[in-house]
């Protein structure tokens, strides 16, 4: 069984996270600081080395000023 970190679905999720961070005009360092985490935390979930759980995603969405429901709608639309 393929690790869920390496599925096409999770790759789409990660790509949307990176896009949201870039649209917010934030660097990994800035996001990490706002989350109270090291920069490597952001790097690892963006590269697929660690997964985000739901509560981490909601906190990240707040930092990025992204509506979590709209994010999930965009995710589902990309998956078809």
N, CA, C and O atoms as a Maestro MAE file, in Angstrom:
{
 s_m_m2io_version
 :::
 2.0.0
}

f_m_ct {
 s_m_title
 :::
 protein
 m_atom[320] {
  # First column is atom index #
  i_m_mmod_type
  r_m_x_coord
  r_m_y_coord
  r_m_z_coord
  i_m_residue_number
  s_m_chain_name
  s_m_pdb_residue_name
  s_m_pdb_atom_name
  i_m_atomic_number
  :::
  1 25 0.838 -1.188 0.000 1 A "UNK " " N  " 7
  2 3 0.000 0.000 0.000 1 A "UNK " " CA " 6
  3 2 0.879 1.245 0.000 1 A "UNK " " C  " 6
  4 15 1.826 1.335 0.781 1 A "UNK " " O  " 8
  5 25 0.575 2.195 -0.861 2 A "UNK " " N  " 7
  6 3 1.339 3.434 -0.969 2 A "UNK " " CA " 6
  7 2 1.075 4.328 0.237 2 A "UNK " " C  " 6
  8 15 -0.066 4.461 0.681 2 A "UNK " " O  " 8
  9 25 2.123 4.933 0.761 3 A "UNK " " N  " 7
  10 3 1.962 5.891 1.847 3 A "UNK " " CA " 6
  11 2 1.075 7.038 1.381 3 A "UNK " " C  " 6
  12 15 1.212 7.519 0.256 3 A "UNK " " O  " 8
  13 25 0.174 7.471 2.239 4 A "UNK " " N  " 7
  14 3 -0.736 8.549 1.855 4 A "UNK " " CA " 6
  15 2 0.005 9.844 1.556 4 A "UNK " " C  " 6
  16 15 -0.533 10.721 0.881 4 A "UNK " " O  " 8
  17 25 1.224 9.973 2.044 5 A "UNK " " N  " 7
  18 3 2.030 11.160 1.740 5 A "UNK " " CA " 6
  19 2 2.420 11.227 0.274 5 A "UNK " " C  " 6
  20 15 2.753 12.296 -0.237 5 A "UNK " " O  " 8
  21 25 2.380 10.088 -0.403 6 A "UNK " " N  " 7
  22 3 2.870 10.030 -1.773 6 A "UNK " " CA " 6
  23 2 1.766 9.794 -2.804 6 A "UNK " " C  " 6
  24 15 2.045 9.484 -3.962 6 A "UNK " " O  " 8
  25 25 0.539 9.940 -2.383 7 A "UNK " " N  " 7
  26 3 -0.562 9.787 -3.324 7 A "UNK " " CA " 6
  27 2 -0.733 11.066 -4.141 7 A "UNK " " C  " 6
  28 15 -0.274 12.140 -3.751 7 A "UNK " " O  " 8
  29 25 -1.398 10.925 -5.273 8 A "UNK " " N  " 7
  30 3 -1.681 12.088 -6.115 8 A "UNK " " CA " 6
  31 2 -2.546 13.085 -5.349 8 A "UNK " " C  " 6
  32 15 -2.368 14.295 -5.490 8 A "UNK " " O  " 8
  33 25 -3.469 12.594 -4.550 9 A "UNK " " N  " 7
  34 3 -4.346 13.475 -3.767 9 A "UNK " " CA " 6
  35 2 -3.534 14.345 -2.798 9 A "UNK " " C  " 6
  36 15 -3.781 15.544 -2.669 9 A "UNK " " O  " 8
  37 25 -2.576 13.729 -2.129 10 A "UNK " " N  " 7
  38 3 -1.787 14.505 -1.174 10 A "UNK " " CA " 6
  39 2 -0.850 15.466 -1.896 10 A "UNK " " C  " 6
  40 15 -0.556 16.543 -1.377 10 A "UNK " " O  " 8
  41 25 -0.380 15.101 -3.073 11 A "UNK " " N  " 7
  42 3 0.448 16.017 -3.861 11 A "UNK " " CA " 6
  43 2 -0.348 17.258 -4.249 11 A "UNK " " C  " 6
  44 15 0.186 18.367 -4.233 11 A "UNK " " O  " 8
  45 25 -1.622 17.078 -4.598 12 A "UNK " " N  " 7
  46 3 -2.491 18.217 -4.917 12 A "UNK " " CA " 6
  47 2 -2.653 19.095 -3.678 12 A "UNK " " C  " 6
  48 15 -2.557 20.319 -3.764 12 A "UNK " " O  " 8
  49 25 -2.897 18.475 -2.540 13 A "UNK " " N  " 7
  50 3 -3.039 19.204 -1.281 13 A "UNK " " CA " 6
  51 2 -1.797 20.040 -0.991 13 A "UNK " " C  " 6
  52 15 -1.895 21.221 -0.656 13 A "UNK " " O  " 8
  53 25 -0.629 19.414 -1.124 14 A "UNK " " N  " 7
  54 3 0.630 20.124 -0.870 14 A "UNK " " CA " 6
  55 2 0.822 21.276 -1.841 14 A "UNK " " C  " 6
  56 15 1.240 22.361 -1.436 14 A "UNK " " O  " 8
  57 25 0.525 21.060 -3.108 15 A "UNK " " N  " 7
  58 3 0.678 22.121 -4.105 15 A "UNK " " CA " 6
  59 2 -0.231 23.299 -3.774 15 A "UNK " " C  " 6
  60 15 0.169 24.452 -3.934 15 A "UNK " " O  " 8
  61 25 -1.437 23.026 -3.320 16 A "UNK " " N  " 7
  62 3 -2.350 24.108 -2.943 16 A "UNK " " CA " 6
  63 2 -1.841 24.861 -1.718 16 A "UNK " " C  " 6
  64 15 -2.017 26.075 -1.618 16 A "UNK " " O  " 8
  65 25 -1.216 24.153 -0.794 17 A "UNK " " N  " 7
  66 3 -0.645 24.816 0.380 17 A "UNK " " CA " 6
  67 2 0.473 25.767 -0.019 17 A "UNK " " C  " 6
  68 15 0.541 26.896 0.466 17 A "UNK " " O  " 8
  69 25 1.341 25.310 -0.899 18 A "UNK " " N  " 7
  70 3 2.448 26.159 -1.366 18 A "UNK " " CA " 6
  71 2 1.882 27.366 -2.102 18 A "UNK " " C  " 6
  72 15 2.327 28.494 -1.886 18 A "UNK " " O  " 8
  73 25 0.912 27.133 -2.961 19 A "UNK " " N  " 7
  74 3 0.292 28.230 -3.708 19 A "UNK " " CA " 6
  75 2 -0.338 29.247 -2.763 19 A "UNK " " C  " 6
  76 15 -0.204 30.452 -2.978 19 A "UNK " " O  " 8
  77 25 -1.017 28.783 -1.730 20 A "UNK " " N  " 7
  78 3 -1.647 29.684 -0.761 20 A "UNK " " CA " 6
  79 2 -0.604 30.507 -0.019 20 A "UNK " " C  " 6
  80 15 -0.801 31.699 0.220 20 A "UNK " " O  " 8
  81 25 0.505 29.871 0.346 21 A "UNK " " N  " 7
  82 3 1.574 30.607 1.037 21 A "UNK " " CA " 6
  83 2 2.154 31.678 0.134 21 A "UNK " " C  " 6
  84 15 2.374 32.811 0.562 21 A "UNK " " O  " 8
  85 25 2.400 31.318 -1.113 22 A "UNK " " N  " 7
  86 3 2.974 32.280 -2.054 22 A "UNK " " CA " 6
  87 2 1.999 33.411 -2.345 22 A "UNK " " C  " 6
  88 15 2.421 34.563 -2.449 22 A "UNK " " O  " 8
  89 25 0.704 33.121 -2.479 23 A "UNK " " N  " 7
  90 3 -0.307 34.163 -2.700 23 A "UNK " " CA " 6
  91 2 -0.379 35.114 -1.511 23 A "UNK " " C  " 6
  92 15 -0.653 36.303 -1.672 23 A "UNK " " O  " 8
  93 25 -0.131 34.582 -0.316 24 A "UNK " " N  " 7
  94 3 -0.128 35.408 0.892 24 A "UNK " " CA " 6
  95 2 1.133 36.258 0.980 24 A "UNK " " C  " 6
  96 15 1.236 37.139 1.834 24 A "UNK " " O  " 8
  97 25 2.096 35.990 0.093 25 A "UNK " " N  " 7
  98 3 3.342 36.753 0.093 25 A "UNK " " CA " 6
  99 2 4.241 36.432 1.263 25 A "UNK " " C  " 6
  100 15 5.004 37.281 1.722 25 A "UNK " " O  " 8
  101 25 4.149 35.199 1.747 26 A "UNK " " N  " 7
  102 3 4.927 34.799 2.915 26 A "UNK " " CA " 6
  103 2 5.980 33.771 2.545 26 A "UNK " " C  " 6
  104 15 5.774 32.937 1.664 26 A "UNK " " O  " 8
  105 25 7.097 33.844 3.224 27 A "UNK " " N  " 7
  106 3 8.143 32.839 3.086 27 A "UNK " " CA " 6
  107 2 7.873 31.705 4.079 27 A "UNK " " C  " 6
  108 15 7.050 31.839 4.985 27 A "UNK " " O  " 8
  109 25 8.567 30.612 3.896 28 A "UNK " " N  " 7
  110 3 8.464 29.520 4.864 28 A "UNK " " CA " 6
  111 2 8.861 29.993 6.257 28 A "UNK " " C  " 6
  112 15 8.240 29.602 7.246 28 A "UNK " " O  " 8
  113 25 9.870 30.814 6.340 29 A "UNK " " N  " 7
  114 3 10.346 31.329 7.631 29 A "UNK " " CA " 6
  115 2 9.258 32.142 8.316 29 A "UNK " " C  " 6
  116 15 9.044 32.012 9.521 29 A "UNK " " O  " 8
  117 25 8.565 32.988 7.541 30 A "UNK " " N  " 7
  118 3 7.507 33.822 8.109 30 A "UNK " " CA " 6
  119 2 6.323 32.987 8.588 30 A "UNK " " C  " 6
  120 15 5.767 33.242 9.657 30 A "UNK " " O  " 8
  121 25 5.947 32.002 7.801 31 A "UNK " " N  " 7
  122 3 4.842 31.118 8.199 31 A "UNK " " CA " 6
  123 2 5.219 30.371 9.471 31 A "UNK " " C  " 6
  124 15 4.434 30.300 10.416 31 A "UNK " " O  " 8
  125 25 6.410 29.822 9.486 32 A "UNK " " N  " 7
  126 3 6.869 29.078 10.659 32 A "UNK " " CA " 6
  127 2 6.855 29.953 11.906 32 A "UNK " " C  " 6
  128 15 6.424 29.512 12.971 32 A "UNK " " O  " 8
  129 25 7.321 31.182 11.779 33 A "UNK " " N  " 7
  130 3 7.348 32.094 12.930 33 A "UNK " " CA " 6
  131 2 5.937 32.351 13.449 33 A "UNK " " C  " 6
  132 15 5.714 32.382 14.660 33 A "UNK " " O  " 8
  133 25 4.989 32.536 12.539 34 A "UNK " " N  " 7
  134 3 3.600 32.784 12.951 34 A "UNK " " CA " 6
  135 2 2.970 31.559 13.599 34 A "UNK " " C  " 6
  136 15 2.062 31.683 14.421 34 A "UNK " " O  " 8
  137 25 3.449 30.386 13.233 35 A "UNK " " N  " 7
  138 3 2.955 29.149 13.822 35 A "UNK " " CA " 6
  139 2 3.711 28.768 15.099 35 A "UNK " " C  " 6
  140 15 3.295 27.872 15.832 35 A "UNK " " O  " 8
  141 25 4.821 29.458 15.352 36 A "UNK " " N  " 7
  142 3 5.651 29.114 16.504 36 A "UNK " " CA " 6
  143 2 6.412 27.817 16.294 36 A "UNK " " C  " 6
  144 15 6.666 27.073 17.241 36 A "UNK " " O  " 8
  145 25 6.775 27.553 15.038 37 A "UNK " " N  " 7
  146 3 7.473 26.320 14.662 37 A "UNK " " CA " 6
  147 2 8.772 26.684 13.948 37 A "UNK " " C  " 6
  148 15 8.941 27.826 13.521 37 A "UNK " " O  " 8
  149 25 9.694 25.724 13.814 38 A "UNK " " N  " 7
  150 3 10.901 25.978 13.026 38 A "UNK " " CA " 6
  151 2 10.570 25.974 11.529 38 A "UNK " " C  " 6
  152 15 9.564 25.400 11.111 38 A "UNK " " O  " 8
  153 25 11.400 26.603 10.748 39 A "UNK " " N  " 7
  154 3 11.202 26.653 9.294 39 A "UNK " " CA " 6
  155 2 11.132 25.255 8.703 39 A "UNK " " C  " 6
  156 15 10.416 25.030 7.728 39 A "UNK " " O  " 8
  157 25 11.859 24.325 9.276 40 A "UNK " " N  " 7
  158 3 11.866 22.955 8.753 40 A "UNK " " CA " 6
  159 2 10.485 22.310 8.815 40 A "UNK " " C  " 6
  160 15 10.185 21.433 8.006 40 A "UNK " " O  " 8
  161 25 9.647 22.722 9.747 41 A "UNK " " N  " 7
  162 3 8.272 22.210 9.844 41 A "UNK " " CA " 6
  163 2 7.521 22.517 8.556 41 A "UNK " " C  " 6
  164 15 6.870 21.638 7.990 41 A "UNK " " O  " 8
  165 25 7.607 23.762 8.092 42 A "UNK " " N  " 7
  166 3 6.926 24.177 6.864 42 A "UNK " " CA " 6
  167 2 7.544 23.460 5.667 42 A "UNK " " C  " 6
  168 15 6.826 22.941 4.812 42 A "UNK " " O  " 8
  169 25 8.848 23.430 5.608 43 A "UNK " " N  " 7
  170 3 9.537 22.770 4.508 43 A "UNK " " CA " 6
  171 2 9.128 21.304 4.402 43 A "UNK " " C  " 6
  172 15 8.894 20.806 3.301 43 A "UNK " " O  " 8
  173 25 9.040 20.620 5.516 44 A "UNK " " N  " 7
  174 3 8.741 19.188 5.501 44 A "UNK " " CA " 6
  175 2 7.333 18.898 5.024 44 A "UNK " " C  " 6
  176 15 7.131 17.938 4.280 44 A "UNK " " O  " 8
  177 25 6.345 19.695 5.425 45 A "UNK " " N  " 7
  178 3 5.008 19.391 4.917 45 A "UNK " " CA " 6
  179 2 4.864 19.825 3.471 45 A "UNK " " C  " 6
  180 15 4.105 19.210 2.722 45 A "UNK " " O  " 8
  181 25 5.573 20.869 3.055 46 A "UNK " " N  " 7
  182 3 5.504 21.286 1.654 46 A "UNK " " CA " 6
  183 2 6.176 20.270 0.729 46 A "UNK " " C  " 6
  184 15 5.754 20.108 -0.416 46 A "UNK " " O  " 8
  185 25 7.210 19.588 1.208 47 A "UNK " " N  " 7
  186 3 7.911 18.592 0.395 47 A "UNK " " CA " 6
  187 2 7.349 17.190 0.539 47 A "UNK " " C  " 6
  188 15 7.785 16.271 -0.154 47 A "UNK " " O  " 8
  189 25 6.388 17.020 1.428 48 A "UNK " " N  " 7
  190 3 5.783 15.710 1.612 48 A "UNK " " CA " 6
  191 2 6.550 14.797 2.537 48 A "UNK " " C  " 6
  192 15 6.399 13.577 2.471 48 A "UNK " " O  " 8
  193 25 7.370 15.365 3.395 49 A "UNK " " N  " 7
  194 3 8.120 14.559 4.356 49 A "UNK " " CA " 6
  195 2 7.362 14.388 5.666 49 A "UNK " " C  " 6
  196 15 7.703 13.533 6.483 49 A "UNK " " O  " 8
  197 25 6.339 15.200 5.860 50 A "UNK " " N  " 7
  198 3 5.476 15.068 7.036 50 A "UNK " " CA " 6
  199 2 4.081 15.455 6.621 50 A "UNK " " C  " 6
  200 15 3.893 16.244 5.695 50 A "UNK " " O  " 8
  201 25 3.108 14.904 7.298 51 A "UNK " " N  " 7
  202 3 1.726 15.214 6.957 51 A "UNK " " CA " 6
  203 2 1.169 16.221 7.964 51 A "UNK " " C  " 6
  204 15 1.608 16.288 9.112 51 A "UNK " " O  " 8
  205 25 0.213 16.983 7.510 52 A "UNK " " N  " 7
  206 3 -0.504 17.900 8.390 52 A "UNK " " CA " 6
  207 2 -1.779 17.214 8.854 52 A "UNK " " C  " 6
  208 15 -2.480 16.596 8.052 52 A "UNK " " O  " 8
  209 25 -2.083 17.318 10.135 53 A "UNK " " N  " 7
  210 3 -3.381 16.824 10.561 53 A "UNK " " CA " 6
  211 2 -4.393 17.957 10.417 53 A "UNK " " C  " 6
  212 15 -4.029 19.082 10.077 53 A "UNK " " O  " 8
  213 25 -5.640 17.660 10.673 54 A "UNK " " N  " 7
  214 3 -6.706 18.625 10.425 54 A "UNK " " CA " 6
  215 2 -6.522 19.909 11.233 54 A "UNK " " C  " 6
  216 15 -6.662 21.007 10.695 54 A "UNK " " O  " 8
  217 25 -6.210 19.775 12.519 55 A "UNK " " N  " 7
  218 3 -6.065 20.975 13.345 55 A "UNK " " CA " 6
  219 2 -4.875 21.817 12.892 55 A "UNK " " C  " 6
  220 15 -4.929 23.046 12.952 55 A "UNK " " O  " 8
  221 25 -3.810 21.173 12.444 56 A "UNK " " N  " 7
  222 3 -2.661 21.918 11.915 56 A "UNK " " CA " 6
  223 2 -3.054 22.647 10.637 56 A "UNK " " C  " 6
  224 15 -2.647 23.788 10.423 56 A "UNK " " O  " 8
  225 25 -3.845 21.994 9.785 57 A "UNK " " N  " 7
  226 3 -4.301 22.625 8.556 57 A "UNK " " CA " 6
  227 2 -5.140 23.863 8.861 57 A "UNK " " C  " 6
  228 15 -4.958 24.906 8.233 57 A "UNK " " O  " 8
  229 25 -6.054 23.754 9.820 58 A "UNK " " N  " 7
  230 3 -6.918 24.891 10.168 58 A "UNK " " CA " 6
  231 2 -6.076 26.051 10.696 58 A "UNK " " C  " 6
  232 15 -6.326 27.203 10.342 58 A "UNK " " O  " 8
  233 25 -5.093 25.765 11.529 59 A "UNK " " N  " 7
  234 3 -4.208 26.804 12.051 59 A "UNK " " CA " 6
  235 2 -3.407 27.445 10.918 59 A "UNK " " C  " 6
  236 15 -3.239 28.664 10.886 59 A "UNK " " O  " 8
  237 25 -2.921 26.635 10.004 60 A "UNK " " N  " 7
  238 3 -2.168 27.143 8.860 60 A "UNK " " CA " 6
  239 2 -3.054 28.024 7.981 60 A "UNK " " C  " 6
  240 15 -2.622 29.084 7.529 60 A "UNK " " O  " 8
  241 25 -4.269 27.597 7.741 61 A "UNK " " N  " 7
  242 3 -5.203 28.385 6.927 61 A "UNK " " CA " 6
  243 2 -5.403 29.767 7.542 61 A "UNK " " C  " 6
  244 15 -5.460 30.763 6.822 61 A "UNK " " O  " 8
  245 25 -5.508 29.831 8.855 62 A "UNK " " N  " 7
  246 3 -5.657 31.120 9.533 62 A "UNK " " CA " 6
  247 2 -4.438 32.001 9.304 62 A "UNK " " C  " 6
  248 15 -4.567 33.192 9.022 62 A "UNK " " O  " 8
  249 25 -3.258 31.413 9.426 63 A "UNK " " N  " 7
  250 3 -2.015 32.161 9.216 63 A "UNK " " CA " 6
  251 2 -1.936 32.692 7.788 63 A "UNK " " C  " 6
  252 15 -1.451 33.799 7.555 63 A "UNK " " O  " 8
  253 25 -2.413 31.899 6.840 64 A "UNK " " N  " 7
  254 3 -2.356 32.281 5.422 64 A "UNK " " CA " 6
  255 2 -3.547 33.137 4.993 64 A "UNK " " C  " 6
  256 15 -3.636 33.550 3.837 64 A "UNK " " O  " 8
  257 25 -4.456 33.399 5.922 65 A "UNK " " N  " 7
  258 3 -5.696 34.140 5.631 65 A "UNK " " CA " 6
  259 2 -6.488 33.473 4.517 65 A "UNK " " C  " 6
  260 15 -6.990 34.129 3.605 65 A "UNK " " O  " 8
  261 25 -6.588 32.153 4.615 66 A "UNK " " N  " 7
  262 3 -7.312 31.338 3.640 66 A "UNK " " CA " 6
  263 2 -8.536 30.757 4.335 66 A "UNK " " C  " 6
  264 15 -8.449 30.260 5.457 66 A "UNK " " O  " 8
  265 25 -9.678 30.825 3.656 67 A "UNK " " N  " 7
  266 3 -10.879 30.185 4.171 67 A "UNK " " CA " 6
  267 2 -10.728 28.680 3.966 67 A "UNK " " C  " 6
  268 15 -10.597 28.215 2.834 67 A "UNK " " O  " 8
  269 25 -10.747 27.929 5.050 68 A "UNK " " N  " 7
  270 3 -10.521 26.483 4.966 68 A "UNK " " CA " 6
  271 2 -11.558 25.797 4.077 68 A "UNK " " C  " 6
  272 15 -11.219 24.877 3.333 68 A "UNK " " O  " 8
  273 25 -12.806 26.233 4.145 69 A "UNK " " N  " 7
  274 3 -13.849 25.614 3.317 69 A "UNK " " CA " 6
  275 2 -13.603 25.884 1.835 69 A "UNK " " C  " 6
  276 15 -13.784 24.993 1.005 69 A "UNK " " O  " 8
  277 25 -13.194 27.100 1.502 70 A "UNK " " N  " 7
  278 3 -12.890 27.417 0.101 70 A "UNK " " CA " 6
  279 2 -11.673 26.637 -0.381 70 A "UNK " " C  " 6
  280 15 -11.627 26.198 -1.530 70 A "UNK " " O  " 8
  281 25 -10.697 26.467 0.491 71 A "UNK " " N  " 7
  282 3 -9.517 25.677 0.153 71 A "UNK " " CA " 6
  283 2 -9.925 24.247 -0.189 71 A "UNK " " C  " 6
  284 15 -9.481 23.687 -1.191 71 A "UNK " " O  " 8
  285 25 -10.766 23.669 0.647 72 A "UNK " " N  " 7
  286 3 -11.207 22.291 0.413 72 A "UNK " " CA " 6
  287 2 -12.048 22.185 -0.858 72 A "UNK " " C  " 6
  288 15 -11.965 21.181 -1.566 72 A "UNK " " O  " 8
  289 25 -12.847 23.196 -1.154 73 A "UNK " " N  " 7
  290 3 -13.617 23.214 -2.391 73 A "UNK " " CA " 6
  291 2 -12.677 23.214 -3.602 73 A "UNK " " C  " 6
  292 15 -12.897 22.482 -4.567 73 A "UNK " " O  " 8
  293 25 -11.628 24.042 -3.540 74 A "UNK " " N  " 7
  294 3 -10.644 24.092 -4.636 74 A "UNK " " CA " 6
  295 2 -9.924 22.755 -4.763 74 A "UNK " " C  " 6
  296 15 -9.662 22.290 -5.872 74 A "UNK " " O  " 8
  297 25 -9.610 22.151 -3.650 75 A "UNK " " N  " 7
  298 3 -8.955 20.838 -3.659 75 A "UNK " " CA " 6
  299 2 -9.842 19.806 -4.348 75 A "UNK " " C  " 6
  300 15 -9.376 19.075 -5.221 75 A "UNK " " O  " 8
  301 25 -11.092 19.742 -3.971 76 A "UNK " " N  " 7
  302 3 -12.009 18.775 -4.572 76 A "UNK " " CA " 6
  303 2 -12.201 19.048 -6.061 76 A "UNK " " C  " 6
  304 15 -12.324 18.114 -6.854 76 A "UNK " " O  " 8
  305 25 -12.228 20.315 -6.441 77 A "UNK " " N  " 7
  306 3 -12.402 20.666 -7.861 77 A "UNK " " CA " 6
  307 2 -11.214 20.175 -8.678 77 A "UNK " " C  " 6
  308 15 -11.391 19.710 -9.804 77 A "UNK " " O  " 8
  309 25 -10.019 20.270 -8.134 78 A "UNK " " N  " 7
  310 3 -8.828 19.809 -8.850 78 A "UNK " " CA " 6
  311 2 -8.790 18.293 -8.992 78 A "UNK " " C  " 6
  312 15 -8.219 17.762 -9.944 78 A "UNK " " O  " 8
  313 25 -9.396 17.612 -8.049 79 A "UNK " " N  " 7
  314 3 -9.405 16.147 -8.107 79 A "UNK " " CA " 6
  315 2 -10.471 15.631 -9.072 79 A "UNK " " C  " 6
  316 15 -10.438 14.482 -9.512 79 A "UNK " " O  " 8
  317 25 -11.409 16.511 -9.384 80 A "UNK " " N  " 7
  318 3 -12.453 16.131 -10.357 80 A "UNK " " CA " 6
  319 2 -13.479 15.334 -9.727 80 A "UNK " " C  " 6
  320 15 -14.434 14.925 -10.387 80 A "UNK " " O  " 8
  :::
 }
 m_bond[319] {
  # First column is bond index #
  i_m_from
  i_m_to
  i_m_order
  :::
  1 1 2 1
  2 2 3 1
  3 3 4 2
  4 3 5 1
  5 5 6 1
  6 6 7 1
  7 7 8 2
  8 7 9 1
  9 9 10 1
  10 10 11 1
  11 11 12 2
  12 11 13 1
  13 13 14 1
  14 14 15 1
  15 15 16 2
  16 15 17 1
  17 17 18 1
  18 18 19 1
  19 19 20 2
  20 19 21 1
  21 21 22 1
  22 22 23 1
  23 23 24 2
  24 23 25 1
  25 25 26 1
  26 26 27 1
  27 27 28 2
  28 27 29 1
  29 29 30 1
  30 30 31 1
  31 31 32 2
  32 31 33 1
  33 33 34 1
  34 34 35 1
  35 35 36 2
  36 35 37 1
  37 37 38 1
  38 38 39 1
  39 39 40 2
  40 39 41 1
  41 41 42 1
  42 42 43 1
  43 43 44 2
  44 43 45 1
  45 45 46 1
  46 46 47 1
  47 47 48 2
  48 47 49 1
  49 49 50 1
  50 50 51 1
  51 51 52 2
  52 51 53 1
  53 53 54 1
  54 54 55 1
  55 55 56 2
  56 55 57 1
  57 57 58 1
  58 58 59 1
  59 59 60 2
  60 59 61 1
  61 61 62 1
  62 62 63 1
  63 63 64 2
  64 63 65 1
  65 65 66 1
  66 66 67 1
  67 67 68 2
  68 67 69 1
  69 69 70 1
  70 70 71 1
  71 71 72 2
  72 71 73 1
  73 73 74 1
  74 74 75 1
  75 75 76 2
  76 75 77 1
  77 77 78 1
  78 78 79 1
  79 79 80 2
  80 79 81 1
  81 81 82 1
  82 82 83 1
  83 83 84 2
  84 83 85 1
  85 85 86 1
  86 86 87 1
  87 87 88 2
  88 87 89 1
  89 89 90 1
  90 90 91 1
  91 91 92 2
  92 91 93 1
  93 93 94 1
  94 94 95 1
  95 95 96 2
  96 95 97 1
  97 97 98 1
  98 98 99 1
  99 99 100 2
  100 99 101 1
  101 101 102 1
  102 102 103 1
  103 103 104 2
  104 103 105 1
  105 105 106 1
  106 106 107 1
  107 107 108 2
  108 107 109 1
  109 109 110 1
  110 110 111 1
  111 111 112 2
  112 111 113 1
  113 113 114 1
  114 114 115 1
  115 115 116 2
  116 115 117 1
  117 117 118 1
  118 118 119 1
  119 119 120 2
  120 119 121 1
  121 121 122 1
  122 122 123 1
  123 123 124 2
  124 123 125 1
  125 125 126 1
  126 126 127 1
  127 127 128 2
  128 127 129 1
  129 129 130 1
  130 130 131 1
  131 131 132 2
  132 131 133 1
  133 133 134 1
  134 134 135 1
  135 135 136 2
  136 135 137 1
  137 137 138 1
  138 138 139 1
  139 139 140 2
  140 139 141 1
  141 141 142 1
  142 142 143 1
  143 143 144 2
  144 143 145 1
  145 145 146 1
  146 146 147 1
  147 147 148 2
  148 147 149 1
  149 149 150 1
  150 150 151 1
  151 151 152 2
  152 151 153 1
  153 153 154 1
  154 154 155 1
  155 155 156 2
  156 155 157 1
  157 157 158 1
  158 158 159 1
  159 159 160 2
  160 159 161 1
  161 161 162 1
  162 162 163 1
  163 163 164 2
  164 163 165 1
  165 165 166 1
  166 166 167 1
  167 167 168 2
  168 167 169 1
  169 169 170 1
  170 170 171 1
  171 171 172 2
  172 171 173 1
  173 173 174 1
  174 174 175 1
  175 175 176 2
  176 175 177 1
  177 177 178 1
  178 178 179 1
  179 179 180 2
  180 179 181 1
  181 181 182 1
  182 182 183 1
  183 183 184 2
  184 183 185 1
  185 185 186 1
  186 186 187 1
  187 187 188 2
  188 187 189 1
  189 189 190 1
  190 190 191 1
  191 191 192 2
  192 191 193 1
  193 193 194 1
  194 194 195 1
  195 195 196 2
  196 195 197 1
  197 197 198 1
  198 198 199 1
  199 199 200 2
  200 199 201 1
  201 201 202 1
  202 202 203 1
  203 203 204 2
  204 203 205 1
  205 205 206 1
  206 206 207 1
  207 207 208 2
  208 207 209 1
  209 209 210 1
  210 210 211 1
  211 211 212 2
  212 211 213 1
  213 213 214 1
  214 214 215 1
  215 215 216 2
  216 215 217 1
  217 217 218 1
  218 218 219 1
  219 219 220 2
  220 219 221 1
  221 221 222 1
  222 222 223 1
  223 223 224 2
  224 223 225 1
  225 225 226 1
  226 226 227 1
  227 227 228 2
  228 227 229 1
  229 229 230 1
  230 230 231 1
  231 231 232 2
  232 231 233 1
  233 233 234 1
  234 234 235 1
  235 235 236 2
  236 235 237 1
  237 237 238 1
  238 238 239 1
  239 239 240 2
  240 239 241 1
  241 241 242 1
  242 242 243 1
  243 243 244 2
  244 243 245 1
  245 245 246 1
  246 246 247 1
  247 247 248 2
  248 247 249 1
  249 249 250 1
  250 250 251 1
  251 251 252 2
  252 251 253 1
  253 253 254 1
  254 254 255 1
  255 255 256 2
  256 255 257 1
  257 257 258 1
  258 258 259 1
  259 259 260 2
  260 259 261 1
  261 261 262 1
  262 262 263 1
  263 263 264 2
  264 263 265 1
  265 265 266 1
  266 266 267 1
  267 267 268 2
  268 267 269 1
  269 269 270 1
  270 270 271 1
  271 271 272 2
  272 271 273 1
  273 273 274 1
  274 274 275 1
  275 275 276 2
  276 275 277 1
  277 277 278 1
  278 278 279 1
  279 279 280 2
  280 279 281 1
  281 281 282 1
  282 282 283 1
  283 283 284 2
  284 283 285 1
  285 285 286 1
  286 286 287 1
  287 287 288 2
  288 287 289 1
  289 289 290 1
  290 290 291 1
  291 291 292 2
  292 291 293 1
  293 293 294 1
  294 294 295 1
  295 295 296 2
  296 295 297 1
  297 297 298 1
  298 298 299 1
  299 299 300 2
  300 299 301 1
  301 301 302 1
  302 302 303 1
  303 303 304 2
  304 303 305 1
  305 305 306 1
  306 306 307 1
  307 307 308 2
  308 307 309 1
  309 309 310 1
  310 310 311 1
  311 311 312 2
  312 311 313 1
  313 313 314 1
  314 314 315 1
  315 315 316 2
  316 315 317 1
  317 317 318 1
  318 318 319 1
  319 319 320 2
  :::
 }
}
